[in-house]
């Protein structure tokens, strides 16, 4: 069940009862502690905040060992994609289907709306994918995203935009996923710049909704080549996920749409022609403070990036990509 909109956090008090495990990161919770107090003050809440970026299996195992003899009636995940992925994996590995409430503090990954979670095992990215991983409730309240640092907002927002575009053309796309994707694209088109660069409540609410729609879209369709390439960029160069995804999107857009004529809905939602997309998207990246040029980011070994690509996501691309095609995506 989804609760979307400003002040939707008010639903939390009536949702939770009994003993609650509250998963978060220490800095995130401290930032919003006063805002959350009214909904938690009379509840039996156990806090766990030993969660880092890109959740690691050993950290999840530590939490499982800590709470193996403790009964919880609800789990609340409060944070960005890493926290929500941690919570989804924690519940999955615990083999106890405790109701999970996901409250995102970034407008990007849409993790609250997906049945998969990223977990790093010995520094290697692995993906859990199971219907049981999908949170039972999502509370998407924009007041938790609007005051985030600009670069974090930019990376999160561009991730949502890329997810929606990739979802639209994915082989596994359906009519339902395409509709979610188009809704996300329109909202990103209209509100991403203002949402990233200002604390405007309405713009941030629209981007929070866009990220949620993008999450619902990829939950059906999955992502494609830009996401497949992004993980190696992040691990090799430390560039955050959303920024990494965006670096190959223009090349992928040109490759996928070059010989296809059935993307009229996509162009209309983006508000640009196929030939103008590259100029538009790179300009957009700069407007929100994301450098699109690989050399300026210190990225100088494309072969190493390609060698670590996720083949499953490549297979979901609408056109088959050769090794040379992958290299050209970054030109």
JOTARA-V35377 format. One line per field, one symbol per residue. psi: psi as a letter, one per 30 degrees, with the letter a starting at -180 (. if undefined). A space follows every 10 residues. Layout:
psi: ???
This chain:
psi: kkjklkgfff feefeklbkk jjkakeeeee egeeffefff egljkkkjgi klkikkeeee eeeeeegfgk kkflkkjjaa eeeeeeeeee eeffgjikkk kkjkglidfg ffglglkkkk jhgkklkkjk fffkkekkjj jfffffglke eeeeeeefee eeeeeeeefk egkleeeeee eeeeeeeeef feeeeeflgk eeeeeeeeee eeeeeeeffe flabeeeefe eeeeeefgkl eeeeeffgee eeeeeefegk gggeeeeeef glleffeeee eeeeeefggk kfkeeffgjg ieeeeefgkj eeeeffkfkk kleeeeeffg .
